[in-house]
C-alpha cells in the first residue's frame, strides 16, 4: 500500500503534516473585514515593522485597546 511501511498497523493514523502551531494554540476562527487601501497599508506596514503577521498585529492592537478601557 502507498506510504505503508512493513510492520506498521494499518489502523494507525498517519502523522499530521503541516505548519507547527504557534504557542500550541490553533486559530480556527475567521473574520472578514473591508478596509480602505490606507487602512490595509497601515496594518501591513505596522506588521512589517513589528516583524509579525497581520493577524498577530491586529490581535495585539485589540488587546492593547481593551486594556485602555
Secondary structure, DSSP 8 states (H G I E B T S, - for coil): -TT--TT--TTS-----S---GGG------------HHHHHHHHHHHHHHTS-HHHHHHHHHHHHHHT-
